[in-house]
Amino acid sequence: MSIKKRVTTFLNHHHHTLAQRWILQSHIRTTLSHYRIDTQQFIEEFASPIVQSFADILSGRQSIEDLSIRQKLIHFLFDKMVSIQDIFLLCIALRYTLFQLLEKEKILTSTHKESIKILSKIFDTNLSLLLESFEILSLQQSYQRESNQHSYQIQELQTILDMQKSLIFKVSHHQLSFANQTFYKAVNIKDIEQFHKRYPKVWGFIEKVSHLNRLFQAKEYAQWLQQLLIKHQGRCEATLFDHRQNHTILVQMEIQPLKEQEKESYIITLTDITQRKKELHTLTQIAYSDTLTGAPNRRVFQEKFQAALKSYQHDQKPFFLLIIDIHQLHEINTYLGREVGDAILKSFAELMMKNLSNKYFFARIDGERFALITYQSKLEEAQKSAQEVIKEIHTIFYTHTEHARANIAIIRPLEGDDLQSMMSRADTLIKQMKECRTHDISLFLDDSNLIEEEKLFSEIREKFLNECQHALTHETSLDVMNFYKEVPIQSDGKVIKVIGDTVWIQIRKVALHALNFNPELYIRRDKKPHIKAKVTDVNSDKLMVRIEEIVPLKESPLDRKNIHVRLNPSIETLLHYQNIQIPALLETISIDAASLKTDYIFNLQLSDTTTIHTIFRWDGKEVPLKLSGTVHKIIETNGSFKVVISLLHFKAIEETIAPFIAYRQIEIIRELQNALL
């Protein structure tokens, strides 16, 4: 989570606590008491909402220029006749309290220079606006109260106005009646007379405004002014050419009507917010960009995806989602250093952002994954885009001979789809491509076969549920199997109840106990595919289980020709291939297959010939073994790899492995029986 988000979350959750710490400081309580201000009332009405408003500014829900609580506070302090010095000290105390608390909570430290700078800028801006508004309020009151006094007082007012950084001027009956020196210098005018000659219309020096600009550009100034006051409380942004800086600036305009004795008279302030807007843009870029690559992040991707999906659902505008998975990033980081992996990600993102047209949207959505939304109508076009992406990534070399590679899933939207369902199909396709493990090849697959397969599987699920209903009606049983440490446990499953996609089945007690270690059941059907289901509830008294998430299987443990056993503990092993040896753990074994777990596989591929070197120990025996075979499967899970090896038949299989499996099988069965007793 970014520093900005953490600070925002902290302020949202602890705004009242922070407000109390701020106001209950002894010197602040003394100051408030001096002006007869109730401390608790001030906390509830002003302090707590002010802290909350800072959270809203950081999250972008509110602009710093439009804080209603600041205006409310200004008028309150003004009515209490609080001095501007005490107002300044009150604001500084808030700043000190916030930074002190953020440091104490270890959210912000001296190393977070950019975040401290941004927060300080918000404080400084808010303080400046508060003091400026307070000063303007004072000036307005002074002007109305002292308008009939001597001319030296008017000169004093002019001097004070001239000291302000903001452009301040008065309009009476649609004409400029006075202005401070800051205003004159900005518009490059000496005095009111010269202004009237250059700008017959008082608003002519402003190029455009953010609200009601059509009226403004049509020079319907009177109508524009009245609607601005009614609809936007006299506030808007405006652009004008500042002759002091010799470029166009963005200003925050605030228009304050004067009271009855001066009808059609207004005080206007123009505050330069050009730099603030740039900083806000920078903050927005940080919030919406991936910190490593500079590419749009997952947050932006989700927004763009939802927009594309909405257009597809409402207006039938087609698009494709391409999920790009970089090969072997974990291994590259481990063996060559994270800086090499980071360089691959950055180079790829730079190439994509440089070469993509507006027909695409590109983002980094996870560690080694990127997303590409293509606004194309045909699958062939999306496949061509995938080929172009692969060409780009193949130009990135991280050694003299090795270039980066990737797998790409091409997903089309279907009726009823959402981000989760489309990402699920992408995950399945990427898993399939990873399991192919062919040398030096980047692959891409679209979800056409997956969609057809899901339709077929949906029909098979429906048939299976009908078979369950038939078994319930005719009191026949299902051939149910579950596994305890890879040893099969068969039950004649009696169907008790079928509701929708949920089935209740009665099984053997020993099978029920085995579910504590592996909550999956397999049901053998007369005709393939067989079924796998997840056990979601168990009734031990009635030996009954509830199964859901019913999945037809292309291949399953039910297809095994030989008994497998799980080793406990796993056996340390060395896996040899191509003059490389990899430390691994042997987890399961049969006379025709072995399953190993390893953190790294280098360039191990399907069908590679390998040798397993290990030592089997059981029943007082210790037998060194060397087994040969070919790689049948490689499955990546949670940063490690499961490697399944099809074993070649050697004398060691008969002399050592077969007796060991028989011994281990009996051991597992006894273990299960003892647990039942």
N, C-alpha and C positions, 0 to 999 in steps of 0.2 A: 504494500500500500504506500502511495506517495506521501511525502511530508505534508503537502497541502491537504490531502484527504484526511490524514491523521489529525491535523490541527482542527479541521472543520468538524470532524466527528467528536473530538474532545470538547469543542465549544458547544456543540449541540447538546451533549450529555451533561456538561458541567457548568452551563452558563450562570445558573443561580449561585452555585458555590463560588465561582470566580467573582461574581458581582458582590457577594458578601465580603470576600477577602479584600476586594478593592475598597469598598466603602467603610468597612469596619476598622480600617487603619486609624490609629489615634489622631494623626494630624488631619485626616479627612473628616472624621467625626467632629473634631474641633471646628473646622472650617464651616461645616454644615450647621452646626449648633450656633455659630456666630450669626448666620443669616436666618436662624429660627426655622431650619428645614428638618423635618422628622426623618431620621436615618432609615428606618425600616420602610417608610412610605417611598423614600427616594430609591431604595433598592428595588422594590416591586415595580414602581412606575417607570423608572428610567434606567438604573444600572443593569438589571437583568435583560431588558429588551435591547439595550445597546450592545451587550456582549453577544446576544443572539444575532443581532444585525451583522456583526463581524463574520459570523459563521455563514450567513446568507450571502455576504459579499464574496467570501472565499469560494463558495460553491457555485457562484454565478447566478443565484436566484434573485439577486438585487444589485442595483448599481450604487456605487458609493455616492454618486451625485444626488440620488433621489431618496435619501434616508428620511422617512417621515419622523422617526423618533428623534433625529437630530434637531429638526425644526421645533418639535414639541419641547425638547430640552432647552433650546435657545430661548424660547418665549418664557419658559418657567424661570430660568436663571435671570433673565432680563427683568421679569416682574419682581423677583426677589432682590434685585439690585446687587447681584453678585459681581464683583470686580472681574475684569478681564484677566488679571494676574491669577486670581483664585481659580478661574475657569481653566487656565493653562495648567496650573498645578494639579487640578482634578484629572485632566486628560493624561498628563505625564504619569500620574499614579496608576492609572489603568494600564498603560503600556508596561510599566515596571512590573506590576502584578502578573500580567499575562505571561511575559517572558520568563519571569521567575518560576511560575507554575509549570510552564511547558518544559523548562529545563529540569525541574524537580521530577516530573513524570517521564523524563527521558524521551520526550517527543521531539525536542529541538535542542541541539547542542551548538557549540561554537563552530563546529565543522560544517554546519548547514548554512553556509554564508548566503547562498542565493535565496533560500527560504526566509532567512532573517531580513535580507534586503527587501524582499517583496512585502513581508508583514510590516516592516518599518515604513515602507512607502505608503501602505494603506493607512497606517496611523498618522503619518505626517499629512497626508492628503485630507483625511477626516478632520484633523486638528485645524488645518488651514481653512477648510470650508466652514467649520464651526466658528472660528474666530472672525472670519470674514463676514459671515452672515450676522453674527452678533454685532460686529462693527457697523454693518449696513443698517441693521435695525436701530442701533443707537443713532446713526446719522439721520435716518428717516424721522425718528422722533425729534431729534434736535432741530432738524430742518422745519418741521411743522410747528414746533413750539417757539422757535426763535426767528421765524421768517420776517417778523416786523422789527427785529432788533437792529443794531448798528451794522454797518457794512464790514467792519473788521471781523465780526463773527462769521459772516459769509465767507470771507477770505480764509478764516481758520478752517471752516468746513471744506473749502476747496483744497487746502493744504493736506488735510487728512485724506481726502479722496485721492489726491495725487500720489500719496505714499502707498496706495494699494496696488498690488500686482495685477488685479483684475481690471478689465475695461469697465468703467462705471459711467453711465450717462443718464440724463433725464429727458424724457419726451413729453411735451405738452402740446395738445392740439395738433399732433402729427408733425411737430417740429422739434428739433434739438434745442433744448433750453440751457443745458450745461453739461459738461463732461470733465473727467479728470485728465491729467496730462498723459497717463498711460493710454487712454483712448485716442487722444490726438496724435500721439507718436505712432500708434499702430496703424491708423488710417492715413498717416502722412499729411495731417492738416494742422495749421497754426492756431486757428480759432473758430468760433461758431460761424462767423460771417463767411469765411472761406469754405467751411463745410456746406453751408446752404447753397453756395454757388456750384460746388462740385456735385452735391447730392440733393437735388430738389426734393426727392423723396427720402425721408430720414433713414429708411431701411436699405437704401440702395447700395451701401458698402458691403452688405452681406451677400455671398454668392448663392447659398442654398441652405435650407433648414430640414431637420429630420421629420418634423410633423407638419402636415398640411402644406407640403411644398408646392403643390399645384396652384393653390391660391396665392402663395408667396411669389411664384414665378410669373403669375398673371398680374402681379402688382396690386392685387386686391388686399392691401395691407390692413385696412380697418377691419374687414371681415376676418382676415387671418388672425389678427390680434385678439378679437373677441372670442373666436372659436378655440384658440390656443389657451386662453384664460379659463374657458369653461371646461374643455375636454382634457387639458393636460396641466392645469394649475399654473399656466404661464411658463412651463419649462420645456425646453427642447435643445437639441444640439444644432450647431450652425457652423458653416465654413466661411472663412474670410481670408483675404490676403493681408498678412502682417508685414508691414514695410520695415519694421525693426529687424525681423529675421529674414526678410526677403523670400518668404515662401508662404503657402497657404497653411492655415492652422485650423484645428477643430476646437470649438469652444462649447462650453455648457452655458446656455442662456437661461437666465431667470428674470422674469418680468413681475414687478410688484406694483399693483395699482395704488395710487395715493388716495387719501380719504376725501370725503365729500367736498371740502373747501377747494380741492384742486381736481375737479372732474376732468377726465381724459388726460390725466397726467400719470406718468409711470417712471419708476426707477428700474433701470435695466443693468444687470451685471453680466459680463462675458468672461468666463474663466477658461484659460487654455487647458484643454485636457488631451492634447495630442500625445504627450508622453505616456499619460495614463492608459490611453487606448492601446498604445504599442505594448505596454507591459501586460495589459489584459489579454492581448492577442498572444503574447509569449506564454502566459499562464495557460491559455486555452490549448496552445500547441503542445505544451507539456502534458496536459490532461488527456489529449487525444492522440499522442504519438508514442510509439514504442521507444523506450529510452536507449536501447542498444542500436537499433537500425535506423531510427527516424521515420520508419514506415507508420502508417495509421495502425492503431492498436485494436484489440478485440472489441473495445467499447464502440469505436467508430464502425468496425465491421458489422457488429450486431445492428446498429442503426441503418447502415446501407442495406444489409440483408433484409431487414423488416420492410424497408421501402420497396425493394425489388419484389419481395413476396407479395406485398399488398398490390403492386401494379400488376403482377401476374394474376392474382385472384380476382381483382376487380375489372382490369382492363385487358386481360389476356396478353400482357406484354411478356414475352419469353425471356428467360435468362438461364445460365448454367452456373453452378458453384463448383469450382476446382479447389480441392484441398491438396496442398503440396507438402509432402513429408520428406525432409532432408535425410539422406542415408547416414547411418552409423555416426551420428553426431556425438553420442555418449562415448563411443570408443575413441573418436578423434580427440575429444576433450581430455580423456584419460591418458592417452599415449603421446599426444603431440602438444598438449596444453590447451587450456580453455581459450587462450588468446587466438589460437588457430581456428577453433570452432566459431568463435565470435567473428573472426575475419570473414569466414565463409558466409555467415548469416548477413553481415553488413554488405559484403560485395554483391550477394544475390539481391538484397533489397534495393541497393543502388541501381543495379542493372534493370530491375523490373520497373522501378519508378521513373527511370530515365527513358525507357523505350515504350512504355504503355501509352496507348491513346485513351481518349475519353470513353471508349467502348468498354473499358475495364475498370474495376476497382480492386486494389491490391492492399493487403494488410497482413501483419504478423499476428497470429492468434494464439500461439503457444510456443514452447521452447524451440522445437525444430519444425514447427508447422506454420505455413502461410496459407492464406485464402485468396482466391481470385474470383471475382464475380464478373462474368462475361455477359454482356447484353446482346446475345446472339440467339438466332431462332433455330439453327440446325445443329444436330449433333456433330456432323462433319466439321463445322466451323469450330466448335469447342475442342474437338480432337486436334485440329490444326493448331489451336492456341496452346494446347498442352505440349505439342511437339516443339513449338517455339520456346516455351518455358524451359524444356529440357535442353534445347540448344544453348540457351543462355547459361544455365547452371553448369553445363559441361565446359564452359570457358573459364571456370574458376578452378585453378590448380592450388592445392595445399601442400604438395610435394612436387618434385621435378617430374614425377610420372603419374601421380594420382590426382584426378579431378573430382569435384563434388558431383554427387548424383542424387536423384530424388525419385519418389513414386508419386503419381498424381491420380487422385480419384475425381472422376467427372460425374457430377450429380445434377439431375434435372428435377425441377419441382413437380410434385404430383398433387392431386386434390387432397386436401386435409393435411398437407405437409406443414411442418414448422421447422425451426432451426435444429431442434433436437433430433427429429426423425431423419432429416437430410444428413446431419453430422453422423448419425448412427450408421447410415448406409456408407458414408465415406470411411468410417472406421473399419467397417467390414471389408471394404475393397482394399484398403491399405494393408490390413492384416493379411489378406490373400496374396498381395504382391510381395510382402515381406517374406512370406513362407515359400515363395518361389526361389529366392536367394540365388539368382544367376549372376555370373561374374560380370562386373563392369557395365551393367545395363540399368538404365532408368526406365521405368515402366509407367504406362498410364492405362487405366481401365474405366469404362463408364458403367453405370448401374443398370444397363438394359437387362443383362442376365439375372442380376440380383432382383430386379422388379418381377421378372417372370418366375424366378425361383420362389419369391415370397408369395406370389399368387398360388403357385403349386403347393407350397407348404401350408398355406391357409386352407386349401382344399383338403390336404392330408390331415390337418388338425381337426377339421370338421368331421372327416371320416372316422378319425380315432374317437372323437367324442360320441359319435353315433355308435361305435363299437362298445364303448363304455356303457352307454344307455342300454344296448342290447344285452350286455353281460349282466346288468342290473335286473333287467326284466326277466331274463331266462336263467338267472342264477348260475351263470358260468363264470369262470375265473380268468384273470389276465396273468400272463407270464411276466412277473415282475422281478427285476434284478437290481440290487445295489451292491456297493463294493466297500469292504473294510480293509484298508491298507492294500488295495488292489485285489484282494481275494473276493471272488464273487459269492453273493448270498442270494439264493433263489427263493421266491415266495409265490404261492398261488394266490394272487391278489383278488380279494373279493370286493367288488364294487358296492359301496354302501349308499352313495348319493352322487348325483350329477346335477349341477346348477350352472348354466352358462358354460364358461371356460374352466370351471373348477370341478375337480373330482375328488371324492373321499374314498379311500381304499383301505381295506384291512389286510395287514401283512404279518409275517412271523415276528415273534418277540425278539429273536436274535437280529433280524433285519432292522427292526425298529431301533434297537440299541446302536447299531452301526451308523444310523443316520446322525448321531451326535458328532461324528467325525467327517461325514460327507453328506450334506442334505440334498442328495440327488437320487432320483430313481430312474431306471431304464425299463421300458416295456417292450418286450419282443413281440412283433406282429407277424402274422402269417406271411405277409408280403411286405418287403422293405418299402420305405425306410422305417427303421425302428424309432422309438420315441424316447426323448429325455424330458424330465419334468423336475421342477424344483419343489421340495417339500416346504410348505409355508406354515404348517401347524401340525402338532402331534397330540393325540389322545392316548396316553400310555395305558390307561385302564382298559380301553376298548381295542387296543392295538391298531389304532386307526390313524391315517395320515391324510392331510389335505394337500393335493398337488395342483400347481398352477404353472404359468410360463412354459407351456407345452411346446416343445421344439422337435420337429422331424430331423433326423440325422442322416447325412450321407454315409458317414462311417462312425462307429461307436465301439466301446469296449465289448459289446455283445458279439462283434465280429472276430474277436481274438480266437486264434486256434489253440493257444497255449496259455497256461496259468502265469500271471504276473504276480510279483510280490513287492511290497514296499520295504525298503531297508530302514531300520531304525536303530541307531542313527545312520545317516547316509555315509557312504564309504568314500574317503578321499581317493581321487583318481587323477591320472594324467592322460589327457587326450592328445594323441600325436597325429599330425598330418603335415605334409609339405615341409618337413624339417622344422616344424613349429610344435611346441608342446604347451597345452593350456591346462592349468589346474581346474578341476571340476569336482562335483560331488555326484556319485552314482546314487540315484534315488529309487529307481525301480528296475527290475530285471525279469526276463523270461528266457527260455532257451532260444528264442529267435529275435529278441529285441532288448535294448537297454535304454533307459532314460536318464540323462545327466543334466545338472544345473551348473551354469558357469556365468561369470560376469562379463566375459569377453569372448568373441568368436573370431575376431580378425576377419579374414576373407573366407571363412568356412562356408561352403555352399552345399546345396542339395546334391546328392549322388557322389560327393567326395568320399574317397576311401580313407578310413581312419583306423587307429589302433588304440585300444583302451589298456592302460597299464594300472593294475591295482592289486590289492591283497585281500582275499576273503578269509574271514575269521569266524568260525562257528564250532560249537561243540568240542572245544579244545583244539581245533585244527587251525592252521595258518597256511594258506595256499596262495603264493604269488601267481597272478594270472595275466595273460596277454591275449586280448580278444580283438578280432578284426571285424570290420563291417563297413557299411555305407550309410551316409547320412540320409535319413528318411524324412525328418521334419526338423525345422528350427522355428521355435515360437518365442517371440519376445514378450516378456511380461515384467512390468515394473522395474525396468532398468537391468534385468538379467535375462538369460536365455535358457530355454529348455531345448535340449538337443536329443532327438530320438534316433537311435542307430539300429539299423537292421543287421543282426549278427550273422556272420558266415559260420557254417557248421564246421567246428573243429573238434578234435578229441577232447579238449578241455571242457567243451559244453557237456559232453556225456559224463566225464569223470568228475567234474567239480560243480558246474552250474546246476545240472539237473538234481543232484543230491541236495545241494544247498537250497534250491527252491522248495523241494519237498520238506526239508527240515524247517525252513522259514514259514511255509504254509501252515504246518502243524502248530508252530509257535504262535502264529497270529490267531488261529482258531482257538487255541487254549486261552490266549489272552482275552479274547472276546467272551469265551465261556466263563472265565473267572470274573469278568466284569459283571456278567449277568447274575452270578451267585453273590 
